[in-house]
Amino acid sequence: MALATSPENPAAVRTIAKAVGDWIDRLGSVWVEGQVAQLNRRPGAGSVWLTLRDTEADMSLSVSCHPRVLEACVPPLAEGQRVVVHVQPEFYAVRGTLSFRADQIRPVGIGELLAQLEARKNLLAAEGLFDPDRKKPLPFLPRKVGLVCGRGSDAERDVVENARRRWPGVAFEIREVAVQGVRAVSEVTAAVRELDALAGVDVIVVTRGGGSVEDLLPFSDEGLVRAVAAAATPVVSAIGHEKDSPLLDLVADVRASTPTDAARKVVPDMAEQLRLVADLRTRAERVVRVRLDQAQTWLDQARHRPVLADPEVLVTTRADEVAAHLDRARRNLEHRLLRAADDVAHVRARVRALSPAATLERGYAVVQTDDGAVVRAAASVAVGTRLRLRVAEGELHARRED
């Protein structure tokens, strides 16, 4: 129960200390799982101090034990090892300090670690973090490669040297971090997030050399896995060797079997690309030459055609045709003109034959009175009437007398 206190009725220090001690005593002994972040053993000291770190949160406990407890551990306890510790919380009321005293320390076996990893893997897979559809493709030629690796590690040299051997101009943004031990998870996660937010970094490679299951545990940490899944930049996992498979391999966009393999996947091979360009150039030249040869053949064939061998033949042929048509038209016109002249002559002859003038030329005369009336009967002319006689050439005047 909470103590009833107020500014007017405060509790004494001893009262609070006793209450805290009572509450802690109720907790009793507990089993705690964690990672040994620090181990401090001094020769001749009656106690050994170790710090237990939570692998998925930034929390730790300071634990002390008798040297015999530590010596009973098989294999010998070392920093970075996962353990289960049976501790009794102790509150020192005189100083108001809390401590934990261990009476048993049990290293977590490989089987237990693998079972935990399998359970974590199933949980993350159920959330879709390992789905192939969410994986991002790598750029063909990254402007800059972000590299997360151990300090001065062989993995770093493998990635950098092999990448530059393939493409000498590749640039790196390197973050050297702890890849083993208690700080590995936090430093690797922070490096991934930093490189993901850095402009110009087109791909991130997380790498380290091989190791035991315990050594590679940081790369199966749930926090790191979620950080990689949330990254906008493609991530390549190159952890350990071919047989090693931390959870980072499953969530990464590309998994490389080794650091050297990561270099091959991240940047293209310049020599290979030059060969490819040369092959493409050769193929293009061959295609162009084939088309040019086809065009030349067509031109040669066209040039040997009569119309192109002697282009004037068209004009000459047409000129002969035009001349023939002109001659034919001239003859036709002359023939028609002759026929028309004959027709005109015949018509003229007929007209002349029917003309009164022709009759007059045969000796006939046209008799008219002075008023121009033609005399057709003698009875119609009275005696003494003056008459005009029109002959072929001229006129005569007469008078009727009887």
C-alpha positions in Angstrom: 0.0 0.0 0.0 1.2 3.5 -0.7 2.3 5.5 2.3 0.0 8.4 3.3 2.3 11.4 3.3 1.9 15.2 2.9 4.0 18.3 3.3 2.7 18.6 6.8 3.1 14.9 7.5 6.2 13.7 5.6 7.7 10.2 6.1 11.2 9.8 7.5 14.1 8.5 5.4 14.2 5.3 7.4 10.5 4.7 6.7 10.9 5.1 3.0 14.0 3.0 3.0 12.3 0.2 4.9 9.2 0.4 2.6 11.4 0.1 -0.5 13.2 -2.8 1.1 10.0 -4.5 1.9 8.7 -4.1 -1.7 11.9 -5.4 -3.1 11.9 -8.4 -0.7 8.4 -9.3 -2.0 9.9 -9.7 -5.6 12.0 -12.6 -4.5 14.5 -14.4 -6.7 14.0 -14.1 -10.4 15.6 -15.5 -13.6 16.9 -12.8 -16.0 18.0 -13.3 -19.6 20.4 -10.9 -21.2 23.7 -10.4 -22.9 27.0 -9.9 -20.9 27.9 -6.4 -21.8 30.8 -6.1 -19.3 32.6 -8.5 -17.1 34.8 -7.1 -14.3 36.8 -9.7 -12.3 39.6 -8.4 -10.0 42.2 -10.9 -8.7 41.6 -11.5 -5.0 38.3 -9.7 -4.9 35.4 -11.4 -3.2 32.9 -10.5 -5.9 32.7 -10.4 -9.7 30.7 -7.7 -11.3 29.0 -8.1 -14.7 26.5 -5.9 -16.6 23.6 -7.6 -18.3 22.2 -5.8 -21.4 18.8 -6.2 -23.0 19.4 -7.1 -26.7 16.2 -5.4 -27.8 16.2 -2.3 -25.6 18.7 0.2 -24.2 18.5 -1.2 -20.7 21.0 -3.0 -18.5 21.4 -4.4 -14.9 24.5 -4.5 -12.8 24.9 -7.9 -11.2 27.4 -9.3 -8.7 28.3 -12.8 -7.8 30.8 -14.9 -6.0 33.8 -16.0 -8.1 32.8 -19.6 -7.6 29.5 -18.9 -9.5 31.5 -17.6 -12.5 33.9 -20.5 -12.4 31.1 -23.0 -12.5 30.1 -21.7 -16.0 30.9 -24.1 -18.9 32.1 -22.9 -21.3 33.8 -20.0 -19.5 31.7 -16.8 -19.5 32.8 -14.0 -21.9 31.5 -10.6 -22.9 28.8 -10.7 -25.6 27.5 -14.1 -24.5 23.8 -14.7 -23.9 23.1 -15.9 -20.4 20.2 -16.7 -18.0 21.0 -15.5 -14.4 19.2 -16.3 -11.2 19.4 -13.1 -9.1 18.1 -11.9 -5.8 17.5 -8.1 -5.6 19.0 -6.5 -2.6 18.3 -3.1 -1.2 21.0 -1.5 1.0 18.8 0.7 3.2 21.8 2.6 4.7 22.8 4.0 1.4 19.5 3.6 -0.5 21.1 1.5 -3.3 19.7 -1.4 -5.2 21.8 -4.3 -6.3 21.4 -7.8 -7.7 23.2 -10.8 -6.4 23.5 -13.9 -8.7 23.8 -17.4 -7.4 23.5 -19.2 -10.8 24.6 -18.3 -14.3 23.7 -20.5 -17.2 24.9 -19.7 -20.8 22.1 -19.9 -23.3 22.7 -22.9 -25.5 22.7 -23.0 -29.3 19.5 -24.9 -29.4 17.7 -22.2 -27.3 19.1 -19.4 -29.4 18.0 -21.1 -32.6 14.5 -21.7 -31.2 14.3 -18.0 -30.2 15.5 -16.9 -33.7 13.0 -19.2 -35.4 10.1 -17.7 -33.3 11.3 -14.2 -34.1 11.6 -15.1 -37.8 8.0 -16.4 -37.9 6.7 -13.3 -36.2 8.5 -10.9 -38.6 7.5 -13.1 -41.6 3.8 -12.9 -40.5 4.1 -9.1 -40.6 5.3 -9.3 -44.3 8.8 -8.0 -43.7 10.3 -10.8 -45.7 7.9 -10.6 -48.7 9.7 -10.5 -52.1 7.2 -7.8 -53.3 8.6 -5.2 -50.9 12.2 -5.6 -52.0 13.7 -2.8 -53.9 15.9 -3.3 -57.0 19.6 -2.2 -56.9 20.7 0.8 -59.1 22.8 -0.2 -62.1 25.6 2.2 -61.1 25.2 3.8 -57.7 26.6 7.4 -57.2 27.8 6.4 -53.7 27.8 3.2 -51.8 27.1 3.3 -48.1 29.1 0.7 -46.2 28.4 -0.5 -42.6 31.3 -2.7 -41.4 33.6 -3.4 -38.5 36.6 -1.2 -37.8 39.5 -2.1 -40.0 37.8 -5.4 -40.9 38.7 -7.8 -43.7 35.0 -7.5 -44.8 35.5 -3.8 -45.4 38.6 -4.4 -47.5 36.9 -7.1 -49.5 34.0 -4.9 -50.4 36.0 -1.7 -51.2 38.8 -3.4 -53.1 36.6 -5.7 -55.1 34.2 -2.9 -55.9 37.0 -0.6 -57.1 38.6 -3.3 -59.0 35.3 -3.7 -60.9 34.5 0.0 -61.2 37.5 2.2 -60.2 35.4 5.4 -59.8 32.9 4.1 -57.3 32.6 6.3 -54.1 32.0 5.0 -50.6 30.4 6.4 -47.5 31.8 4.1 -44.8 30.5 3.8 -41.2 32.8 1.7 -39.1 30.9 0.2 -36.1 30.9 -2.6 -33.7 29.7 -5.7 -35.4 30.0 -7.9 -32.4 29.2 -7.4 -28.7 26.7 -5.4 -26.8 27.0 -2.2 -28.9 26.7 -3.9 -32.2 22.9 -3.6 -32.6 22.7 0.0 -31.6 25.7 1.1 -33.7 24.7 -0.9 -36.8 21.1 0.3 -36.6 22.2 3.9 -36.2 24.6 3.6 -39.1 21.9 2.2 -41.4 19.5 5.0 -40.5 22.2 7.7 -41.0 23.2 6.4 -44.4 19.5 6.0 -45.4 18.9 9.7 -44.7 22.2 10.8 -46.4 21.6 12.3 -49.9 23.6 10.7 -52.6 23.8 7.2 -51.1 22.0 4.9 -53.6 22.7 1.6 -51.9 23.7 0.4 -48.4 25.9 -2.6 -47.7 25.9 -4.2 -44.3 28.8 -6.6 -43.9 31.0 -8.5 -41.6 33.0 -11.7 -41.7 31.8 -15.1 -40.6 31.5 -16.2 -37.0 29.5 -18.3 -34.6 25.8 -18.1 -34.0 26.4 -16.0 -31.0 28.7 -13.6 -33.0 26.0 -13.1 -35.6 23.1 -12.6 -33.2 23.2 -8.8 -33.5 22.2 -9.2 -37.2 19.1 -11.1 -36.2 18.0 -8.4 -33.7 14.4 -7.3 -34.3 15.1 -3.6 -34.0 17.8 -3.8 -36.7 15.6 -5.9 -38.9 12.8 -3.4 -38.7 15.2 -0.5 -39.4 16.3 -2.2 -42.6 12.7 -2.9 -43.6 11.8 0.8 -43.1 14.8 2.1 -45.1 14.0 3.9 -48.4 17.5 3.0 -49.8 18.1 -0.6 -51.1 20.1 -2.6 -48.5 22.5 -5.5 -49.3 23.2 -8.0 -46.6 26.7 -9.6 -46.7 27.0 -11.3 -43.3 29.3 -14.2 -42.7 29.7 -16.9 -45.2 27.3 -18.9 -47.5 26.1 -21.1 -44.7 25.3 -18.2 -42.3 21.8 -16.9 -42.5 20.9 -14.2 -40.0 17.5 -12.5 -40.2 19.1 -9.5 -41.8 19.6 -11.6 -45.0 15.8 -12.2 -45.2 14.7 -8.6 -44.8 17.5 -7.1 -47.0 16.6 -6.2 -50.6 19.5 -8.3 -51.8 21.4 -11.0 -50.0 25.1 -11.6 -50.8 26.8 -14.8 -49.7 30.1 -13.0 -48.9 31.5 -9.4 -48.8 33.2 -10.1 -52.1 29.9 -11.2 -53.6 28.3 -8.0 -52.3 30.9 -6.0 -54.3 29.9 -7.9 -57.4 26.2 -7.3 -56.9 26.5 -3.6 -56.0 28.7 -2.3 -58.9 29.0 -3.5 -62.5 32.3 -4.8 -63.9 33.9 -2.1 -66.1 35.8 -4.6 -68.2 32.6 -6.6 -68.8 30.6 -3.4 -69.6 33.4 -2.3 -72.0 33.2 -5.7 -73.7 29.4 -5.4 -73.8 29.7 -1.9 -75.4 32.3 -3.2 -77.9 30.0 -6.1 -78.7 27.0 -3.8 -79.2 29.1 -1.5 -81.3 30.2 -4.4 -83.5 26.7 -5.6 -83.8 25.4 -2.1 -84.7 28.3 -1.7 -87.2 27.4 -5.1 -88.7 23.7 -4.2 -89.0 24.6 -0.8 -90.5 27.0 -2.4 -93.0 24.3 -5.0 -94.0 21.8 -2.2 -94.6 24.4 -0.2 -96.5 25.2 -3.2 -98.7 21.6 -3.8 -99.4 21.1 -0.1 -100.3 24.2 -0.2 -102.5 22.9 -3.4 -104.2 19.6 -1.7 -104.8 21.3 1.4 -106.3 23.5 -0.8 -108.5 20.4 -2.6 -109.8 18.6 0.6 -110.3 21.5 2.2 -112.1 21.6 -0.7 -114.6 18.0 -0.3 -115.5 17.5 1.2 -119.0 15.7 4.2 -117.7 18.7 5.1 -115.5 21.4 3.8 -117.8 20.2 6.3 -120.5 17.8 8.7 -118.9 17.3 10.6 -122.3 15.6 7.5 -123.7 12.4 8.6 -122.1 12.6 12.0 -123.7 13.7 10.5 -127.0 10.9 7.9 -127.0 8.4 10.6 -126.2 9.8 13.0 -128.8 9.4 10.3 -131.5 5.9 9.7 -130.3 5.1 13.4 -130.4 6.6 13.7 -133.9 4.6 10.8 -135.1 1.4 12.3 -133.6 2.2 15.7 -135.2 2.8 14.1 -138.6 -0.4 12.1 -138.3 -2.3 15.2 -137.2 -0.8 17.2 -140.1 -1.8 14.5 -142.6 -5.2 14.2 -141.1 -5.7 17.9 -141.2 -4.5 18.2 -144.8 -6.8 15.4 -145.8 -9.7 17.0 -144.1 -8.8 20.4 -145.6 -8.7 18.7 -149.1 -12.0 17.1 -148.5 -13.5 20.4 -147.3 -12.1 22.2 -150.4 -13.7 19.6 -152.6 -17.0 20.1 -150.8 -16.7 23.8 -151.1 -16.0 23.5 -154.9 -19.0 21.2 -155.3 -21.2 23.5 -153.4 -19.9 26.5 -155.3 -20.6 24.7 -158.6 -24.1 23.8 -157.5 -24.7 27.3 -156.2 -23.4 28.7 -159.5 -25.6 26.4 -161.5 -28.6 27.5 -159.5 -27.7 31.2 -159.6 -29.9 33.5 -161.9 -26.6 35.0 -163.1 -25.6 31.7 -164.6 -29.0 31.5 -166.3 -28.4 35.0 -167.7 -25.1 33.9 -169.0 -26.8 31.3 -171.1 -28.7 34.1 -172.9 -31.7 34.6 -170.8 -32.9 38.0 -169.6 -34.9 39.3 -166.6 -37.7 41.7 -167.6 -38.7 44.3 -165.0 -40.9 47.3 -165.0 -39.6 50.6 -163.8 -40.7 50.0 -160.3 -38.7 46.8 -160.2 -41.5 44.3 -160.6 -40.5 41.2 -162.5 -42.6 40.6 -165.6 -43.7 37.0 -165.7 -46.5 37.2 -168.3 -46.8 39.5 -171.3 -50.5 40.1 -170.6 -49.6 41.8 -167.4 -47.7 44.6 -169.2 -49.7 47.4 -170.8 -48.8 48.9 -174.2 -46.4 51.8 -173.9 -45.0 50.5 -170.6 -41.3 51.1 -170.2 -39.4 47.9 -169.5 -35.9 47.1 -168.2 -34.2 44.0 -169.5 -31.4 42.7 -167.4 -28.9 40.5 -169.2 -25.7 38.7 -168.1 -23.7 41.8 -168.7 -25.7 45.0 -168.2 -29.2 46.2 -168.8 -31.4 47.2 -171.8 -34.5 49.6 -171.8 -37.5 49.0 -174.0 -41.1 49.9 -174.4 -44.1 47.7 -175.3 -45.6 48.9 -178.5 -48.4 46.5 -179.5 
